C-alpha cells in the first residue's frame, strides 16, 4: 500500500478499541498503512504475516503484556530490526527503562496526540537515517 514511498506499514497493538481506532485515524491521515491487533498473540501473527515497518505496543494487556510481546519480536532475527514504540498511561522512569530493556525504541504516554504519533513514525519508521543508525 505504501507504493508512493512516503507511507509506512504500522502495527498498533492495544487492548483498547478506542486507542486502536484513534491511532488508526491519525496514522491514515498521515498517509500510512495501518494494521491493528488487540493483544500480544494477535500481534505476533500479524507481525509474521504482514511484516510492519514500525510497531506501537501497549504495555498493559491481558494474556501477553507489551514487554513480553516486544521481547518476543526482538528475539526473532527476522523482525529484530523493526522499531517498537511502547504505549502506556503510566509515565514512570521504571516503565521507560523496562521498555528499553526489552528492546523498544521509545515510549509514548497515552493519551497521545496525532502529532506525537506521526512524529514517532517519522523518527523510527524505516527512514534511511534510522536504517543507518
N, CA, C and O atoms as CSV, one atom per row, in Angstrom:
chain,resi,resn,atom,element,x,y,z
A,1,UNK,N,N,0.814,-1.212,0.000
A,1,UNK,CA,C,0.000,0.000,0.000
A,1,UNK,C,C,0.848,1.262,0.000
A,1,UNK,O,O,0.406,2.303,-0.486
A,2,UNK,N,N,2.063,1.182,0.541
A,2,UNK,CA,C,2.888,2.376,0.614
A,2,UNK,C,C,3.739,2.508,-0.644
A,2,UNK,O,O,4.937,2.778,-0.565
A,3,UNK,N,N,3.115,2.316,-1.803
A,3,UNK,CA,C,3.812,2.377,-3.075
A,3,UNK,C,C,4.275,3.797,-3.398
A,3,UNK,O,O,5.204,3.989,-4.182
A,4,UNK,N,N,3.621,4.790,-2.790
A,4,UNK,CA,C,4.026,6.168,-3.042
A,4,UNK,C,C,5.354,6.499,-2.379
A,4,UNK,O,O,5.922,7.563,-2.626
A,5,UNK,N,N,5.853,5.599,-1.541
A,5,UNK,CA,C,7.163,5.778,-0.941
A,5,UNK,C,C,7.168,6.592,0.330
A,5,UNK,O,O,8.173,6.600,1.042
A,6,UNK,N,N,6.069,7.288,0.647
A,6,UNK,CA,C,6.088,8.136,1.832
A,6,UNK,C,C,5.451,7.454,3.044
A,6,UNK,O,O,5.803,7.756,4.185
A,7,UNK,N,N,4.519,6.541,2.800
A,7,UNK,CA,C,3.829,5.899,3.913
A,7,UNK,C,C,4.531,4.651,4.400
A,7,UNK,O,O,5.260,3.999,3.653
A,8,UNK,N,N,4.304,4.329,5.657
A,8,UNK,CA,C,4.872,3.127,6.250
A,8,UNK,C,C,3.761,2.170,6.653
A,8,UNK,O,O,2.612,2.573,6.833
A,9,UNK,N,N,4.113,0.908,6.791
A,9,UNK,CA,C,3.190,-0.095,7.297
A,9,UNK,C,C,3.386,-0.140,8.814
A,9,UNK,O,O,4.451,-0.522,9.299
A,10,UNK,N,N,2.350,0.255,9.555
A,10,UNK,CA,C,2.451,0.412,11.005
A,10,UNK,C,C,1.457,-0.514,11.703
A,10,UNK,O,O,0.282,-0.561,11.340
A,11,UNK,N,N,1.934,-1.246,12.701
A,11,UNK,CA,C,1.071,-2.110,13.508
A,11,UNK,C,C,0.818,-1.437,14.849
A,11,UNK,O,O,1.758,-1.016,15.523
A,12,UNK,N,N,-0.454,-1.333,15.238
A,12,UNK,CA,C,-0.830,-0.775,16.539
A,12,UNK,C,C,-1.421,-1.904,17.381
A,12,UNK,O,O,-2.428,-2.505,17.008
A,13,UNK,N,N,-0.785,-2.187,18.522
A,13,UNK,CA,C,-1.238,-3.253,19.418
A,13,UNK,C,C,-1.772,-2.606,20.693
A,13,UNK,O,O,-1.018,-1.979,21.437
A,14,UNK,N,N,-3.063,-2.757,20.944
A,14,UNK,CA,C,-3.649,-2.206,22.165
A,14,UNK,C,C,-4.967,-2.923,22.428
A,14,UNK,O,O,-5.733,-3.181,21.500
A,15,UNK,N,N,-5.230,-3.246,23.690
A,15,UNK,CA,C,-6.483,-3.929,24.003
A,15,UNK,C,C,-7.661,-2.968,24.062
A,15,UNK,O,O,-8.807,-3.404,24.175
A,16,UNK,N,N,-7.396,-1.664,23.986
A,16,UNK,CA,C,-8.470,-0.674,23.975
A,16,UNK,C,C,-8.877,-0.359,22.538
A,16,UNK,O,O,-8.067,0.126,21.748
A,17,UNK,N,N,-10.128,-0.637,22.208
A,17,UNK,CA,C,-10.645,-0.339,20.879
A,17,UNK,C,C,-10.527,1.153,20.575
A,17,UNK,O,O,-10.235,1.532,19.441
A,18,UNK,N,N,-10.753,2.002,21.581
A,18,UNK,CA,C,-10.684,3.453,21.405
A,18,UNK,C,C,-9.281,3.882,20.986
A,18,UNK,O,O,-9.117,4.667,20.053
A,19,UNK,N,N,-8.281,3.366,21.677
A,19,UNK,CA,C,-6.891,3.716,21.354
A,19,UNK,C,C,-6.532,3.204,19.951
A,19,UNK,O,O,-5.921,3.925,19.162
A,20,UNK,N,N,-6.915,1.955,19.646
A,20,UNK,CA,C,-6.615,1.402,18.309
A,20,UNK,C,C,-7.227,2.271,17.220
A,20,UNK,O,O,-6.569,2.598,16.232
A,21,UNK,N,N,-8.490,2.642,17.406
A,21,UNK,CA,C,-9.187,3.411,16.368
A,21,UNK,C,C,-8.601,4.810,16.225
A,21,UNK,O,O,-8.427,5.288,15.105
A,22,UNK,N,N,-8.294,5.474,17.335
A,22,UNK,CA,C,-7.749,6.831,17.205
A,22,UNK,C,C,-6.364,6.777,16.568
A,22,UNK,O,O,-6.027,7.632,15.750
A,23,UNK,N,N,-5.558,5.781,16.934
A,23,UNK,CA,C,-4.236,5.632,16.307
A,23,UNK,C,C,-4.394,5.376,14.813
A,23,UNK,O,O,-3.649,5.923,14.000
A,24,UNK,N,N,-5.370,4.539,14.453
A,24,UNK,CA,C,-5.594,4.212,13.049
A,24,UNK,C,C,-5.965,5.468,12.254
A,24,UNK,O,O,-5.451,5.689,11.157
A,25,UNK,N,N,-6.853,6.282,12.809
A,25,UNK,CA,C,-7.277,7.516,12.132
A,25,UNK,C,C,-6.089,8.457,11.943
A,25,UNK,O,O,-5.865,8.975,10.849
A,26,UNK,N,N,-5.322,8.675,13.032
A,26,UNK,CA,C,-4.168,9.585,12.961
A,26,UNK,C,C,-3.150,9.105,11.925
A,26,UNK,O,O,-2.651,9.891,11.118
A,27,UNK,N,N,-2.851,7.809,11.959
A,27,UNK,CA,C,-1.832,7.263,11.059
A,27,UNK,C,C,-2.284,7.283,9.599
A,27,UNK,O,O,-1.495,7.581,8.703
A,28,UNK,N,N,-3.558,6.965,9.366
A,28,UNK,CA,C,-4.071,7.007,7.992
A,28,UNK,C,C,-4.077,8.442,7.464
A,28,UNK,O,O,-3.814,8.672,6.283
A,29,UNK,N,N,-4.378,9.412,8.341
A,29,UNK,CA,C,-4.321,10.815,7.930
A,29,UNK,C,C,-2.891,11.194,7.544
A,29,UNK,O,O,-2.672,12.073,6.711
A,30,UNK,N,N,-1.921,10.515,8.165
A,30,UNK,CA,C,-0.515,10.758,7.844
A,30,UNK,C,C,-0.041,9.983,6.628
A,30,UNK,O,O,1.129,10.070,6.254
A,31,UNK,N,N,-0.942,9.220,6.002
A,31,UNK,CA,C,-0.602,8.510,4.778
A,31,UNK,C,C,-0.012,7.125,4.982
A,31,UNK,O,O,0.630,6.584,4.082
A,32,UNK,N,N,-0.222,6.549,6.153
A,32,UNK,CA,C,0.365,5.248,6.463
A,32,UNK,C,C,-0.656,4.115,6.365
A,32,UNK,O,O,-1.857,4.318,6.542
A,33,UNK,N,N,-0.146,2.924,6.078
A,33,UNK,CA,C,-0.976,1.717,6.096
A,33,UNK,C,C,-1.015,1.232,7.533
A,33,UNK,O,O,0.024,1.161,8.190
A,34,UNK,N,N,-2.203,0.894,8.034
A,34,UNK,CA,C,-2.343,0.557,9.453
A,34,UNK,C,C,-2.866,-0.861,9.644
A,34,UNK,O,O,-3.848,-1.270,9.025
A,35,UNK,N,N,-2.187,-1.599,10.515
A,35,UNK,CA,C,-2.641,-2.921,10.954
A,35,UNK,C,C,-2.979,-2.797,12.426
A,35,UNK,O,O,-2.309,-2.068,13.157
A,36,UNK,N,N,-4.021,-3.506,12.876
A,36,UNK,CA,C,-4.438,-3.420,14.272
A,36,UNK,C,C,-4.422,-4.797,14.914
A,36,UNK,O,O,-4.787,-5.792,14.288
A,37,UNK,N,N,-3.989,-4.843,16.184
A,37,UNK,CA,C,-4.005,-6.079,16.958
A,37,UNK,C,C,-4.498,-5.757,18.355
A,37,UNK,O,O,-4.151,-4.719,18.919
A,38,UNK,N,N,-5.323,-6.663,18.926
A,38,UNK,CA,C,-5.896,-6.346,20.235
A,38,UNK,C,C,-5.134,-6.951,21.404
A,38,UNK,O,O,-5.402,-6.616,22.558
A,39,UNK,N,N,-4.180,-7.843,21.116
A,39,UNK,CA,C,-3.325,-8.336,22.201
A,39,UNK,C,C,-2.030,-8.883,21.606
A,39,UNK,O,O,-1.849,-8.891,20.388
A,40,UNK,N,N,-1.136,-9.335,22.474
A,40,UNK,CA,C,0.172,-9.787,22.034
A,40,UNK,C,C,0.132,-10.970,21.095
A,40,UNK,O,O,0.901,-11.028,20.135
A,41,UNK,N,N,-0.760,-11.922,21.360
A,41,UNK,CA,C,-0.839,-13.108,20.498
A,41,UNK,C,C,-1.323,-12.732,19.099
A,41,UNK,O,O,-0.782,-13.193,18.094
A,42,UNK,N,N,-2.346,-11.889,19.056
A,42,UNK,CA,C,-2.878,-11.386,17.792
A,42,UNK,C,C,-1.753,-10.653,17.043
A,42,UNK,O,O,-1.597,-10.806,15.832
A,43,UNK,N,N,-0.984,-9.866,17.778
A,43,UNK,CA,C,0.098,-9.074,17.184
A,43,UNK,C,C,1.184,-9.948,16.578
A,43,UNK,O,O,1.671,-9.659,15.485
A,44,UNK,N,N,1.571,-11.016,17.273
A,44,UNK,CA,C,2.668,-11.846,16.787
A,44,UNK,C,C,2.341,-12.470,15.429
A,44,UNK,O,O,3.208,-12.557,14.560
A,45,UNK,N,N,1.094,-12.903,15.249
A,45,UNK,CA,C,0.730,-13.471,13.945
A,45,UNK,C,C,0.712,-12.380,12.870
A,45,UNK,O,O,1.069,-12.639,11.721
A,46,UNK,N,N,0.298,-11.166,13.236
A,46,UNK,CA,C,0.256,-10.074,12.254
A,46,UNK,C,C,1.664,-9.609,11.878
A,46,UNK,O,O,1.914,-9.258,10.725
A,47,UNK,N,N,2.577,-9.605,12.841
A,47,UNK,CA,C,3.964,-9.246,12.541
A,47,UNK,C,C,4.520,-10.240,11.524
A,47,UNK,O,O,5.161,-9.855,10.547
A,48,UNK,N,N,4.265,-11.513,11.768
A,48,UNK,CA,C,4.755,-12.562,10.883
A,48,UNK,C,C,4.124,-12.485,9.497
A,48,UNK,O,O,4.818,-12.620,8.490
A,49,UNK,N,N,2.813,-12.270,9.444
A,49,UNK,CA,C,2.094,-12.265,8.168
A,49,UNK,C,C,2.313,-10.994,7.341
A,49,UNK,O,O,2.403,-11.059,6.115
A,50,UNK,N,N,2.399,-9.836,8.015
A,50,UNK,CA,C,2.391,-8.557,7.296
A,50,UNK,C,C,3.701,-7.783,7.347
A,50,UNK,O,O,3.884,-6.837,6.581
A,51,UNK,N,N,4.614,-8.166,8.231
A,51,UNK,CA,C,5.929,-7.536,8.354
A,51,UNK,C,C,5.876,-6.005,8.377
A,51,UNK,O,O,6.347,-5.343,7.452
A,52,UNK,N,N,5.295,-5.454,9.447
A,52,UNK,CA,C,5.212,-3.992,9.556
A,52,UNK,C,C,6.600,-3.359,9.682
A,52,UNK,O,O,7.568,-4.018,10.063
A,53,UNK,N,N,6.673,-2.073,9.354
A,53,UNK,CA,C,7.941,-1.344,9.440
A,53,UNK,C,C,8.098,-0.634,10.785
A,53,UNK,O,O,9.188,-0.174,11.127
A,54,UNK,N,N,7.011,-0.548,11.539
A,54,UNK,CA,C,7.030,0.095,12.853
A,54,UNK,C,C,5.881,-0.476,13.672
A,54,UNK,O,O,4.809,-0.761,13.138
A,55,UNK,N,N,6.110,-0.641,14.974
A,55,UNK,CA,C,5.089,-1.213,15.853
A,55,UNK,C,C,4.873,-0.301,17.053
A,55,UNK,O,O,5.832,0.086,17.721
A,56,UNK,N,N,3.619,0.043,17.328
A,56,UNK,CA,C,3.237,0.709,18.570
A,56,UNK,C,C,2.608,-0.363,19.450
A,56,UNK,O,O,1.686,-1.058,19.021
A,57,UNK,N,N,3.101,-0.501,20.676
A,57,UNK,CA,C,2.663,-1.607,21.532
A,57,UNK,C,C,2.273,-1.129,22.927
A,57,UNK,O,O,3.092,-0.571,23.658
A,58,UNK,N,N,1.017,-1.356,23.283
A,58,UNK,CA,C,0.533,-1.063,24.632
A,58,UNK,C,C,1.274,-1.947,25.634
A,58,UNK,O,O,1.680,-3.059,25.296
A,59,UNK,N,N,1.450,-1.466,26.849
A,59,UNK,CA,C,2.129,-2.277,27.865
A,59,UNK,C,C,1.145,-3.163,28.618
A,59,UNK,O,O,1.354,-4.371,28.730
A,60,UNK,N,N,0.075,-2.568,29.132
A,60,UNK,CA,C,-0.855,-3.333,29.960
A,60,UNK,C,C,-1.927,-3.998,29.106
A,60,UNK,O,O,-2.916,-3.372,28.725
A,61,UNK,N,N,-1.711,-5.284,28.813
A,61,UNK,CA,C,-2.677,-6.057,28.025
A,61,UNK,C,C,-2.852,-7.420,28.682
A,61,UNK,O,O,-1.945,-7.911,29.354
A,62,UNK,N,N,-4.025,-8.033,28.487
A,62,UNK,CA,C,-4.232,-9.376,29.040
A,62,UNK,C,C,-3.410,-10.426,28.288
A,62,UNK,O,O,-2.998,-10.198,27.150
A,63,UNK,N,N,-3.177,-11.558,28.916
A,63,UNK,CA,C,-2.505,-12.725,28.345
A,63,UNK,C,C,-1.013,-12.513,28.090
A,63,UNK,O,O,-0.186,-13.206,28.683
A,64,UNK,N,N,-0.658,-11.573,27.225
A,64,UNK,CA,C,0.742,-11.326,26.893
A,64,UNK,C,C,0.926,-9.817,26.946
A,64,UNK,O,O,0.390,-9.107,26.095
A,65,UNK,N,N,1.678,-9.306,27.931
A,65,UNK,CA,C,1.778,-7.848,28.050
A,65,UNK,C,C,2.746,-7.277,27.007
A,65,UNK,O,O,3.390,-8.019,26.266
A,66,UNK,N,N,2.831,-5.963,26.968
A,66,UNK,CA,C,3.643,-5.294,25.959
A,66,UNK,C,C,5.120,-5.606,26.056
A,66,UNK,O,O,5.801,-5.730,25.039
A,67,UNK,N,N,5.627,-5.735,27.296
A,67,UNK,CA,C,7.050,-6.059,27.456
A,67,UNK,C,C,7.350,-7.443,26.884
A,67,UNK,O,O,8.347,-7.631,26.187
A,68,UNK,N,N,6.492,-8.398,27.180
A,68,UNK,CA,C,6.680,-9.771,26.672
A,68,UNK,C,C,6.559,-9.789,25.143
A,68,UNK,O,O,7.355,-10.432,24.458
A,69,UNK,N,N,5.560,-9.081,24.620
A,69,UNK,CA,C,5.350,-9.030,23.179
A,69,UNK,C,C,6.572,-8.442,22.479
A,69,UNK,O,O,7.051,-8.990,21.487
A,70,UNK,N,N,7.074,-7.321,23.003
A,70,UNK,CA,C,8.244,-6.667,22.417
A,70,UNK,C,C,9.463,-7.595,22.477
A,70,UNK,O,O,10.210,-7.705,21.505
A,71,UNK,N,N,9.658,-8.253,23.609
A,71,UNK,CA,C,10.805,-9.150,23.773
A,71,UNK,C,C,10.758,-10.298,22.762
A,71,UNK,O,O,11.787,-10.671,22.199
A,72,UNK,N,N,9.572,-10.857,22.531
A,72,UNK,CA,C,9.427,-11.963,21.576
A,72,UNK,C,C,9.743,-11.477,20.156
A,72,UNK,O,O,10.435,-12.164,19.405
A,73,UNK,N,N,9.240,-10.301,19.791
A,73,UNK,CA,C,9.504,-9.746,18.462
A,73,UNK,C,C,11.006,-9.521,18.289
A,73,UNK,O,O,11.574,-9.860,17.251
A,74,UNK,N,N,11.646,-8.947,19.309
A,74,UNK,CA,C,13.069,-8.618,19.218
A,74,UNK,C,C,13.966,-9.857,19.219
A,74,UNK,O,O,15.087,-9.812,18.710
A,75,UNK,N,N,13.479,-10.957,19.786
A,75,UNK,CA,C,14.276,-12.197,19.802
A,75,UNK,C,C,14.246,-12.920,18.459
A,75,UNK,O,O,15.073,-13.795,18.203
A,76,UNK,N,N,13.290,-12.552,17.597
A,76,UNK,CA,C,13.172,-13.195,16.295
A,76,UNK,C,C,14.058,-12.439,15.298
A,76,UNK,O,O,13.826,-11.264,15.015
A,77,UNK,N,N,15.066,-13.125,14.777
A,77,UNK,CA,C,16.039,-12.478,13.880
A,77,UNK,C,C,15.366,-11.807,12.686
A,77,UNK,O,O,15.858,-10.796,12.184
A,78,UNK,N,N,14.246,-12.364,12.231
A,78,UNK,CA,C,13.557,-11.810,11.065
A,78,UNK,C,C,12.935,-10.437,11.356
A,78,UNK,O,O,12.761,-9.623,10.450
A,79,UNK,N,N,12.601,-10.191,12.637
A,79,UNK,CA,C,11.890,-8.949,12.985
A,79,UNK,C,C,12.633,-8.086,13.996
A,79,UNK,O,O,12.116,-7.046,14.403
A,80,UNK,N,N,13.828,-8.487,14.411
A,80,UNK,CA,C,14.532,-7.772,15.482
A,80,UNK,C,C,14.867,-6.327,15.102
A,80,UNK,O,O,15.081,-5.488,15.976
A,81,UNK,N,N,14.914,-6.039,13.792
A,81,UNK,CA,C,15.235,-4.680,13.334
A,81,UNK,C,C,14.024,-3.749,13.366
A,81,UNK,O,O,14.184,-2.535,13.237
A,82,UNK,N,N,12.810,-4.293,13.535
A,82,UNK,CA,C,11.603,-3.458,13.472
A,82,UNK,C,C,11.491,-2.619,14.748
A,82,UNK,O,O,11.472,-3.163,15.852
A,83,UNK,N,N,11.417,-1.287,14.594
A,83,UNK,CA,C,11.301,-0.436,15.785
A,83,UNK,C,C,9.975,-0.656,16.505
A,83,UNK,O,O,8.926,-0.787,15.874
A,84,UNK,N,N,10.036,-0.696,17.846
A,84,UNK,CA,C,8.845,-0.832,18.678
A,84,UNK,C,C,8.772,0.382,19.597
A,84,UNK,O,O,9.736,0.702,20.292
A,85,UNK,N,N,7.617,1.059,19.597
A,85,UNK,CA,C,7.374,2.189,20.493
A,85,UNK,C,C,6.303,1.752,21.481
A,85,UNK,O,O,5.193,1.394,21.085
A,86,UNK,N,N,6.639,1.781,22.775
A,86,UNK,CA,C,5.699,1.359,23.807
A,86,UNK,C,C,4.654,2.452,24.047
A,86,UNK,O,O,4.952,3.643,23.955
A,87,UNK,N,N,3.425,2.027,24.355
A,87,UNK,CA,C,2.334,2.942,24.692
A,87,UNK,C,C,1.881,2.633,26.111
A,87,UNK,O,O,1.651,1.470,26.443
A,88,UNK,N,N,1.751,3.648,26.949
A,88,UNK,CA,C,1.260,3.395,28.303
A,88,UNK,C,C,0.622,4.630,28.899
A,88,UNK,O,O,0.984,5.760,28.569
A,89,UNK,N,N,-0.335,4.398,29.781
A,89,UNK,CA,C,-0.929,5.515,30.508
A,89,UNK,C,C,-0.039,5.901,31.691
A,89,UNK,O,O,-0.238,6.957,32.292
A,90,UNK,N,N,0.941,5.057,32.030
A,90,UNK,CA,C,1.876,5.369,33.115
A,90,UNK,C,C,3.126,5.999,32.520
A,90,UNK,O,O,3.615,5.576,31.473
A,91,UNK,N,N,3.631,7.010,33.200
A,91,UNK,CA,C,4.768,7.742,32.659
A,91,UNK,C,C,5.951,7.667,33.620
A,91,UNK,O,O,6.589,8.678,33.911
A,92,UNK,N,N,6.234,6.479,34.101
A,92,UNK,CA,C,7.296,6.340,35.085
A,92,UNK,C,C,8.639,6.023,34.468
A,92,UNK,O,O,8.719,5.433,33.390
A,93,UNK,N,N,9.701,6.423,35.164
A,93,UNK,CA,C,11.064,6.142,34.732
A,93,UNK,C,C,11.283,4.632,34.647
A,93,UNK,O,O,11.925,4.142,33.718
A,94,UNK,N,N,10.744,3.898,35.625
A,94,UNK,CA,C,10.908,2.439,35.641
A,94,UNK,C,C,10.281,1.806,34.398
A,94,UNK,O,O,10.873,0.924,33.775
A,95,UNK,N,N,9.082,2.264,34.046
A,95,UNK,CA,C,8.387,1.716,32.876
A,95,UNK,C,C,9.192,1.959,31.601
A,95,UNK,O,O,9.306,1.079,30.747
A,96,UNK,N,N,9.752,3.174,31.484
A,96,UNK,CA,C,10.547,3.508,30.298
A,96,UNK,C,C,11.817,2.659,30.252
A,96,UNK,O,O,12.203,2.163,29.194
A,97,UNK,N,N,12.455,2.499,31.402
A,97,UNK,CA,C,13.687,1.697,31.459
A,97,UNK,C,C,13.396,0.245,31.102
A,97,UNK,O,O,14.158,-0.384,30.368
A,98,UNK,N,N,12.300,-0.282,31.620
A,98,UNK,CA,C,11.943,-1.672,31.334
A,98,UNK,C,C,11.641,-1.853,29.843
A,98,UNK,O,O,11.978,-2.879,29.253
A,99,UNK,N,N,11.010,-0.855,29.250
A,99,UNK,CA,C,10.741,-0.900,27.812
A,99,UNK,C,C,12.033,-0.967,27.015
A,99,UNK,O,O,12.129,-1.726,26.051
A,100,UNK,N,N,13.031,-0.176,27.412
A,100,UNK,CA,C,14.318,-0.193,26.720
A,100,UNK,C,C,15.025,-1.540,26.908
A,100,UNK,O,O,15.708,-2.023,26.005
A,101,UNK,N,N,14.853,-2.128,28.072
A,101,UNK,CA,C,15.500,-3.421,28.348
A,101,UNK,C,C,15.002,-4.516,27.408
A,101,UNK,O,O,15.763,-5.417,27.056
A,102,UNK,N,N,13.738,-4.451,26.998
A,102,UNK,CA,C,13.215,-5.474,26.085
A,102,UNK,C,C,13.368,-5.059,24.622
A,102,UNK,O,O,12.923,-5.776,23.725
A,103,UNK,N,N,13.993,-3.909,24.377
A,103,UNK,CA,C,14.331,-3.533,23.011
A,103,UNK,C,C,13.487,-2.460,22.359
A,103,UNK,O,O,13.612,-2.236,21.155
A,104,UNK,N,N,12.618,-1.779,23.125
A,104,UNK,CA,C,11.801,-0.742,22.490
A,104,UNK,C,C,12.650,0.496,22.196
A,104,UNK,O,O,13.627,0.777,22.890
A,105,UNK,N,N,12.254,1.226,21.155
A,105,UNK,CA,C,12.988,2.422,20.749
A,105,UNK,C,C,12.540,3.662,21.517
A,105,UNK,O,O,13.334,4.573,21.753
A,106,UNK,N,N,11.274,3.691,21.901
A,106,UNK,CA,C,10.750,4.896,22.533
A,106,UNK,C,C,9.496,4.539,23.321
A,106,UNK,O,O,9.102,3.376,23.408
A,107,UNK,N,N,8.882,5.570,23.891
A,107,UNK,CA,C,7.785,5.397,24.829
A,107,UNK,C,C,6.850,6.580,24.659
A,107,UNK,O,O,7.274,7.726,24.815
A,108,UNK,N,N,5.586,6.327,24.342
A,108,UNK,CA,C,4.593,7.397,24.256
A,108,UNK,C,C,3.581,7.216,25.377
A,108,UNK,O,O,3.111,6.107,25.632
A,109,UNK,N,N,3.256,8.302,26.033
A,109,UNK,CA,C,2.269,8.247,27.106
A,109,UNK,C,C,0.883,8.502,26.522
A,109,UNK,O,O,0.684,9.426,25.733
A,110,UNK,N,N,-0.079,7.653,26.929
A,110,UNK,CA,C,-1.465,7.831,26.484
A,110,UNK,C,C,-2.162,8.820,27.420
A,110,UNK,O,O,-1.841,8.839,28.608
A,111,UNK,N,N,-3.089,9.634,26.946
A,111,UNK,CA,C,-3.486,9.711,25.537
A,111,UNK,C,C,-2.447,10.500,24.731
A,111,UNK,O,O,-1.987,11.557,25.164
A,112,UNK,N,N,-2.087,9.979,23.566
A,112,UNK,CA,C,-1.125,10.645,22.701
A,112,UNK,C,C,-1.883,11.532,21.718
A,112,UNK,O,O,-3.080,11.351,21.498
A,113,UNK,N,N,-1.178,12.483,21.137
A,113,UNK,CA,C,-1.787,13.344,20.122
A,113,UNK,C,C,-1.415,12.822,18.733
A,113,UNK,O,O,-0.514,11.995,18.586
A,114,UNK,N,N,-2.111,13.310,17.740
A,114,UNK,CA,C,-1.797,12.956,16.355
A,114,UNK,C,C,-0.348,13.336,16.050
A,114,UNK,O,O,0.381,12.566,15.424
A,115,UNK,N,N,0.069,14.527,16.496
A,115,UNK,CA,C,1.434,14.986,16.229
A,115,UNK,C,C,2.476,14.075,16.864
A,115,UNK,O,O,3.492,13.769,16.238
A,116,UNK,N,N,2.237,13.633,18.108
A,116,UNK,CA,C,3.189,12.744,18.778
A,116,UNK,C,C,3.325,11.428,18.021
A,116,UNK,O,O,4.428,10.912,17.840
A,117,UNK,N,N,2.194,10.896,17.584
A,117,UNK,CA,C,2.191,9.615,16.879
A,117,UNK,C,C,2.929,9.732,15.548
A,117,UNK,O,O,3.769,8.892,15.225
A,118,UNK,N,N,2.617,10.768,14.782
A,118,UNK,CA,C,3.248,10.938,13.469
A,118,UNK,C,C,4.725,11.296,13.596
A,118,UNK,O,O,5.531,10.930,12.740
A,119,UNK,N,N,5.079,12.006,14.657
A,119,UNK,CA,C,6.495,12.309,14.903
A,119,UNK,C,C,7.273,11.020,15.167
A,119,UNK,O,O,8.391,10.856,14.679
A,120,UNK,N,N,6.681,10.109,15.937
A,120,UNK,CA,C,7.332,8.819,16.213
A,120,UNK,C,C,7.509,8.026,14.926
A,120,UNK,O,O,8.535,7.371,14.743
A,121,UNK,N,N,6.522,8.074,14.032
A,121,UNK,CA,C,6.637,7.373,12.750
A,121,UNK,C,C,7.767,7.985,11.930
A,121,UNK,O,O,8.566,7.267,11.330
A,122,UNK,N,N,7.829,9.315,11.906
A,122,UNK,CA,C,8.909,9.978,11.155
A,122,UNK,C,C,10.268,9.606,11.731
A,122,UNK,O,O,11.235,9.398,10.999
A,123,UNK,N,N,10.323,9.525,13.058
A,123,UNK,CA,C,11.601,9.260,13.716
A,123,UNK,C,C,12.062,7.812,13.538
A,123,UNK,O,O,13.251,7.559,13.342
A,124,UNK,N,N,11.131,6.869,13.605
A,124,UNK,CA,C,11.520,5.455,13.652
A,124,UNK,C,C,11.057,4.619,12.469
A,124,UNK,O,O,11.489,3.477,12.319
A,125,UNK,N,N,10.188,5.163,11.628
A,125,UNK,CA,C,9.517,4.347,10.620
A,125,UNK,C,C,10.316,3.956,9.404
A,125,UNK,O,O,9.846,4.114,8.278
A,126,UNK,N,N,11.505,3.453,9.606
A,126,UNK,CA,C,12.242,2.895,8.480
A,126,UNK,C,C,12.799,3.946,7.534
A,126,UNK,O,O,13.033,3.663,6.359
A,127,UNK,N,N,13.011,5.152,8.033
A,127,UNK,CA,C,13.623,6.172,7.177
A,127,UNK,C,C,15.085,5.801,6.942
A,127,UNK,O,O,15.668,5.073,7.745
A,128,UNK,N,N,15.686,6.286,5.860
A,128,UNK,CA,C,17.093,5.947,5.590
A,128,UNK,C,C,18.005,6.311,6.758
A,128,UNK,O,O,18.966,5.591,7.031
A,129,UNK,N,N,17.724,7.417,7.454
A,129,UNK,CA,C,18.562,7.809,8.593
A,129,UNK,C,C,18.465,6.784,9.708
A,129,UNK,O,O,19.467,6.450,10.339
A,130,UNK,N,N,17.258,6.284,9.953
A,130,UNK,CA,C,17.077,5.286,11.012
A,130,UNK,C,C,17.768,3.972,10.640
A,130,UNK,O,O,18.281,3.267,11.509
A,131,UNK,N,N,17.777,3.651,9.350
A,131,UNK,CA,C,18.395,2.414,8.910
A,131,UNK,C,C,19.908,2.440,9.085
A,131,UNK,O,O,20.535,1.405,9.310
A,132,UNK,N,N,20.492,3.641,8.978
A,132,UNK,CA,C,21.940,3.757,9.118
A,132,UNK,C,C,22.383,3.750,10.568
A,132,UNK,O,O,23.521,3.394,10.873
A,133,UNK,N,N,21.486,4.141,11.462
A,133,UNK,CA,C,21.858,4.294,12.881
A,133,UNK,C,C,22.203,2.963,13.523
A,133,UNK,O,O,22.535,2.916,14.707
